[in-house]
Amino acid sequence: MTSPPAQPVYRVAEIRAIEDAYRQLPLMERAGAAAAREALALMGASPLPPLVVCGPGNNGGDGLVVARLLKEQGRAPVVVFAGDAAKLPADARQALTAWRAAGGRLEPDIPPGAYSLAVDALFGIGLKRPPQGPYAALIEQLNGLACPVLALDVPSGLDADTGRAFTPCVRADRTATFIALKPGLLTRDGPDHSGEVSVHPLELEAEQALPASGRVAAPALFATFLRPRPRNSHKGMMGGAAIIGGAAGMVGAALLAGRAALKLGAGRVYLGLPDPAAPAVDLLQPELMLRAPGELLQAGLATALAAGPGLGAGDAALELLRQCLAADLPLVLDADALNLIARHPVLAGHVARRAAPTLLTPHPAEAARLMGSTTEAVQADRLAAALALAGRFNAQVVLKGNGSVLAYPDGKWLINTTGNPGMASAGMGDVLTGIAVALLAQGWSAQAALAAAVHLHGAAADELAGRGTGPVGLVAGEVIDAARALFNRWIGTHRIRKTPG
């Protein structure tokens, strides 16, 4: 079995460039036809009329095509038009003319009554400010309807680049997006407003016009590393993962990371615990080797290193972090390590100059500290923030959150769509760190290790939630065994096609 390709994701300016490359084609007709098929499927056999709410631009033109095609199917749509017909773009004006020629009428407001479906065609991907006046009122009315809502391209009120939901913003049950996915559908507020998203390429080859710099995280991106182990294996072949953290009162963070690293395949896992009262053995996972951190860093036992889970913020933690940054090993930095780097610019320079790969795993507040910014500014454009961090620190970065954004120093980026609200609980980041350092220890590339760790982490939590273990009450330790089981399934199903010799 081969993995399906990772879907491309384009920002608005890139979508516009693709549209321009294919401007000779009837894109509005194709978009309307694709959306009409979605609408008919959602309506089913309902005898109620569909409602189509059209705005003042090309998104409204798409809606008018949908309305005309639904009318041809005998579904008698009610069409609301909010705009000035004389100011419509040329394609949308042509769609309006065709609607009128088909005997269609326009309503200024949503008439009272029941509908089988509401089609949101108010605003498309160009919206960059809150809807106001009659447009805001129509969005509020759409959100108050009892029928399903189908949004065209993006829900009206959603920033297609950033995922920011302005007030108000349509809450769609389904979104039919055109040409390719947009970042705003996948991150921040986007998933809460978009519902189920379907992609309609409109018979275009988008990547022939413009190769994508962004994709959805998927096993296809790291399938070459999903290899069954040879029968003639030994633990030395699987590398050694060392995790530095677990200061007084925070030993559990390091233990979670260590248990995750062990169960995701590292041949040996060492924990360097700075707490002088730390246990000598993990009674729940005695396979872990617990050492003093200084001893561990000097022993040369590891093939990959992680620092930060429960590391602390004092001088001792600072010195340990300096030693970790100086190590010529792939390094995962999380939690307290990131906060120390944010407070000490000299350390930030050390990170950027490292020759070995570096992975940073900040949540938005940690990212803001690293950038000398605010959480609100980071969240305002998560993709831009992640790319800025990757460039500044010459690192592979995941900006965690709803639709985690992965960014690489070469400007490429991913958005991860696995995971659920149950992951907003203590210790989840420690487990992610453990998964990532385990893959690095086994020889994975930094980009592949980060993509796989983030995607697997969320997918394991989704499996647990699907079985009733969450999302409410899901705890980090439960994700470890689920991730191990899923990882082994991936290895069993993602076969690499051999090239004939």
PECORDA-V477985 format. One record per helix or strand of 2 or more residues. SS is the DSSP state (a for helix, b for strand). FROM is the first residue (numbers start at 0). TO is the last residue. If there is no record, write none. Layout:
{{SS:FROM:TO} {SS:FROM:TO}}
This chain:
{{b:7:8} {a:11:20} {a:26:42} {b:49:53} {a:57:71} {b:77:80} {a:84:86} {a:89:100} {b:116:120} {a:132:143} {b:147:151} {b:173:177} {a:182:184} {a:189:193} {b:195:199} {a:205:208} {b:213:215} {a:218:224} {a:234:237} {b:239:243} {a:250:262} {b:267:271} {b:288:290} {a:292:298} {b:303:306} {a:314:325} {b:329:332} {a:335:342} {a:344:352} {b:357:359} {a:363:370} {a:374:379} {a:381:392} {b:395:398} {b:404:406} {b:412:414} {a:420:422} {a:427:440} {a:445:465} {a:475:492}}
